Amino acid sequence: MIPPLVIKQLSYYQGSQPLLQNINFAINPGELVGIIGPNGAGKSTLLKCLSGFISPNSGNISLFERPLNSYSHQQRAQYLSYLPQHTEPAFGFLVQDIIHYGHHQSTSLSNQEITNIISELEITPLLKRPINQLSGGEQQRVHFARLLIQNATIMLLDEPTASLDIGHESLLLNILSHHCQQGKSALIAIHNLNTAITFCDRLLLLEHGQQIAFDSPKKVLTPHQITELYHHNVSVIQHPDNQKIIILPRQHKII
Ligand SMILES: Nc1ncnc2c1ncn2[C@@H]1O[C@H](COP(=O)(O)OP(=O)(O)OP(=O)(O)O)[C@@H](O)[C@H]1O
């Protein structure tokens, strides 16, 4: 099995400041991989490098055994789609135009498949509304729909559930898991560790631009590792049904 996306010795500097150093990992077909780590760890910077939005200073990004930068923009859109953390609401664009743009980047989905995505994400009533008049969570669902409609083999998503209520968060992650079970791959920056444990096959843990671990959630998120990362601000308990860990904020006095 050839991993569709392979990252070797990737480093990225902003001036003389290293934002990412020696990142090494590969994503398999069908895998849902989470990027976790505290604020400022480098998660968004890594996704920007992998989407081709910025170029690393050193290292290699191989997409289906070819350097990422050897693809034309159009070719790349067939293999890679990217949902940034902040998507500026393109003023006045109707939701249906944004959905249409996703379809324009890849024509391989049928009209019925597109209708199914729109209805699954409960976007049908929003189609004729300007995107900049939607709530944050509604906008996030529209951009996720656009990403699915692009139908790329590998999906890169930067905190796609940040504005979603728990019901829509669960819906989005279940849809993403389903697409991965059908053979796509996804790399998703995510802060909710319980969601990451529930849905991700492997986790890439970053801190200060360094790769701390890349393994199964059970191996990466040990109680020791969690205390190291978040100090004593969180509690770790075990789920009574499946013995997976649950991570909760801990109340303490601010002196
Ligand atoms: N253009 C830039 N110039 C200078 N520093 C930058 C730039 N972009 C990002 N940084 C810094 O790089 C580090 C990594 O930023 P990044 O946005 O990748 O972190 P993150 O893990 O996605 O954080 P968060 O969880 O807060 O979204 C941060 O310390 C940030 O301040």
The ligand as an ORCA input file, in Angstrom:
! r2SCAN-3c Opt
* xyz 0 1
  N       3.110     34.932      9.503
  C       3.634     34.660     10.709
  N       4.666     35.396     11.192
  C       5.219     35.115     12.393
  N       4.805     34.106     13.197
  C       3.780     33.366     12.760
  C       3.144     33.580     11.509
  N       2.156     32.676     11.363
  C       2.153     31.933     12.486
  N       3.132     32.346     13.331
  C       3.460     31.754     14.632
  O       3.729     30.389     14.422
  C       3.271     29.614     15.502
  C       2.362     28.508     14.965
  O       1.160     29.097     14.481
  P      -0.037     28.179     13.974
  O      -1.132     29.089     13.528
  O       0.492     27.208     13.001
  O      -0.422     27.420     15.328
  P      -1.654     26.474     15.652
  O      -1.103     25.226     16.264
  O      -2.513     26.303     14.459
  O      -2.381     27.345     16.767
  P      -3.926     27.465     17.229
  O      -4.238     26.192     17.963
  O      -3.877     28.631     18.176
  O      -4.784     27.697     16.028
  C       2.580     30.570     16.473
  O       3.471     30.870     17.520
  C       2.313     31.809     15.615
  O       2.358     32.988     16.413
*
